[in-house]
Amino acid sequence: MVDATEHELVPEHHLVDEERLEEILDEYNIERTDLPKIKRLDPALRDVDAEAGDVIRIERDSRTTDTAIVYRLVIE
Amino acid sequence: MSIQTPKDISSIDFGLMDPETYRDMSITKVITADTYDDDGFPIDMGLMDPRLGVIDPGLECPTCGQRSGSCPGHFGHIELAAPVIHVGFSKRVRRLLRGTCRNCSKLLLTSEERGEFLDRLERTIELGDDQSDVMKAAIRQARKKDQCPHCGEKQFDIKHEKPTTYYEVQDVLTNEFPELIAAAMQGDAVRDEDPDDVDRDPMSPDELANETGIELSRINEILSGTFRPRPEDRKAIEKALSVDLTEEDMNKLMASDIRDWFESIPDEDLEVLGIDSDHSRPEWMILTVLPVPPVTARPSITLDNGQRSEDDLTHKLVDIIRINQRFMENREAGAPQLIIEDLWELLQYHVTTFMDNEISGTPPARHRSGRPLKTLSQRLKGKEGRFRGSLSGKRVNFSARTVISPDPTLSLNEVGVPDRVAEEMTQTMTVTDRNRSQAQQYVSNGPNTHPGANYVKRPDGRRLKVTEKNCEELAEKVEVGWEVNRHLVDGDIIIFNRQPSLHRMSIMAHEVVVMPYKTFRLNTTVCPPYNADFDGDEMNMHALQNEEARAEARVLMRVQEQILSPRFGENIIGAIQDHISGTYLLTHENPEFNETQALDLLRATRVDELPEPDRVDGDIEYWTGRTLFSELLPDGLNLEFTSATGDTVLIEDGELIEGTIDEDGVGAFGGTVVDTICKQYSTTRARMFINEVAALAMRAIMHFGFSIGIDDESIPGEARAEIDETIDNAYDRVEELIEIYENGDLESLPGRTVSETLEMKIMQALGKVRDTAGDIVSDYFGDDNPAVVMAQSGARGSMLNLTQMAGCVGQQAVRGERINRGYEDRTLSHYKPDDLGADAHGFVESSYRSGLSPREFFFHAVSGREGLVDTAVRTSKSGYLQRRLINALSELETQYDGTVRNTKDTIVQFEFGEDGTSPVKVSSDVDHEVDVAEIADGVLEAEFEDDGDTFLEQVRDETDTRTNLSERMDAITAQGDD
């Protein structure tokens, strides 16, 4: 199988730890279910040991800003 | 009746309705299908019972005591003789039938499975996803069970025949069982088994009796067909003989059976499926009572001849009541089951079409005239339905529509409004001390003299119409506190729109200039945002009705605020067509003008004094085109860019030093000068600049004179000969290729067949002809040729257009290939079959000027038609795509924290566009990014060192406070501007 995470267009996915997550949720004043979602079996999460309910931090290249950071909630 | 006060809505529940609720809210039972008696009075307990509401003006409602207009109408009900299925829930009924036990009605899931789905449901609600997905999954799981896990009953497949018939598919003993058993006992193949594959030992009746444990006499009876084996015996025989004795049988489920089935589904099981049993018991999906809508929802109309014509819904209800009564009569008379079932089906049909008359598989109920009836769901659905037609969009007052025409003397912010429109549209002015005499003047002018008034409103709330007769008298009475509905006058702000409204700039606010005649007048520079032209286009105008709307329109929607397009962040308003030709002629060769000429060019601008002359010859002074253009530029503007013509444009401190001003300079869709002024100065300054460029350009083009005729595309004989030669060469080349191909010597390109390769090479050869012809043509046309001027400056047309006019039209194509369609093996009967030559496949060697031969003309029309079809298809496709996109995106909103969220407050983007920046606020120049550091320094300095005087002053200079004033005010305050 092709490892999608190796592809140059697939950005870095990292697990967010609970402490940092609290800060993020506080910053945006949201519940974690208000975040965009990502499937647990998403090919980009191959190397991330994520459970449903975890939050992933994605750091992608952006045309308008150098990097854009997006958080996603892992779902089944 | 007490006065009703407005109430707050705290929550809304959606659910099914209990038949008891129908009865409770009903004012009367409806039992007769007749509407009016012989004297024309409505019949009690009929469909037009007066208690259902009043529609005739003047009558009082016997139920609520209100009169027509304020009486909302009241529901009645029909007691259905037998239950019928509500079509709207036919899919849900099917799901529940499939997911629950036919005996005990419990959900066909084990308790572990139930727990799983309950968990999943909870999670789905938490995530805000679609609950019906869980229901579907649960039903899918339950359907797999052959037996009920609770009572052990065998389950059958449910077949749904649209719209409202359900069958249980059961296996029953086939009538051919004696023959099948006999054949199997002889070891033969039965039914459609392949005789070669059958490996069955013959068996005597004795053996069979032993094997199955059935008595021998019984076996013989079975074999003679006099006794039908019971299911357990059937299974034993099937097993012994390895034969299938069953056939599928459809057992129809009647609506009453389904209702009984659903009644005993436990509440806890419904919870698993996401159904709230308090609000929606599944048996309520099967109707036993039908609500009769109030007469206000189905008013009858009286025709001119005094006859009453009833609404479609009333017609449908009459049908329902008639069948309902027949059903009851037949049942009481003890009619055979077959007739009862037919009537039941008919009742079901009428109730179904009462709710939806466009169900596939069901013939629509028709009016006597043959027109399909418009029943409940047809009232709601589609473009003209209640949602899209009456709630999201409706007809509005204070609007006008007429043809548009150009007026270059208007500012781009303005719109010429015909006087007859201005007299119809009004603005409400509240009379104060300061405007009282003005208001009195309007009223005394009456409704038919232009700055007049149509209505006045006294402080006690009474509205009086101003007429020709009472206007003088009324004007005297106008006092402070009155309201006067005066005509539109110059400077009023209105909203102007052209459909299709595809982007923000399709609706903009303009200032009114009242004019004679019947058309709306526009400055030609606002054509691009509206995508308007003057070949008969019509536009809509809306007069704003309150101060808040007028203020918003002026600040946010005025044309000058829309100069920059959010689509690409550059200006969408600018010079077009002749404006561009004009500035090109003025600046390209930098011609000189004497004083009279120079003043004439600038007469429509604010410039009323000429600068220092560029050249003095004796006592005559001369100004160059660039100098005159520079007069329009703001001081301090510095720019360097490449023009569409190809030269470098250099602007230093508001002076055009060198270069041609053309489309890339001042054009709509990203003219650099306009874009820069808009961003570095203000929208007001940009508006002035565009207006003045347009005015100057028109004067310039009129000064030089600009026309195009047939002779401007003629080329000398030697050029024609040159082109003819290239064409001949190409023809030879094509012949040569065909010969190689026919000899089988053509080598195919990778990934293509030989004939494809040939086509490509021919296309290539012929394509080159047009290019060469283009080169030849442009060599013979001077830079002063009007078509060349337009093509170079970007005003209109291209060099390709010129080539086609003067040189050679070239290859015509359909779907990017040479024309290959028409007759068998040839395009037209003028050619031999399988002719691969250039002219047989649509090569047009003539020019538009010389005219096309009949065959060329035909091929040209073929590819021309393709273009038309493509545009027609594209517009409808993209229109629908746009509608879907808008519906999907309309609820997204950028919040104050910079995130983009939907109405559920879930995040879509963490920062608007990832950078939180508006495209129109970004510099279009890569080298001039916003200098954040300098601004920050300024703020700091302002805060701490010199009390910020210098910084604030600077800010004050840059802020244009005139923006929100009427353009007429600008003219006064703008005096002394640079």
Interface residues (C-beta under 8 A of the other chain):
Chain A: Y28 N29 I30 T33 D34 L35 P36 K37 S62 T64 T65 A68 I69 V70 Y71 I75 E76
Chain B: R123 E126 L127 G128 D897 T899 R901 K904 D905 T906 I907 V908 F910 E911 G913 E914 D915 T917
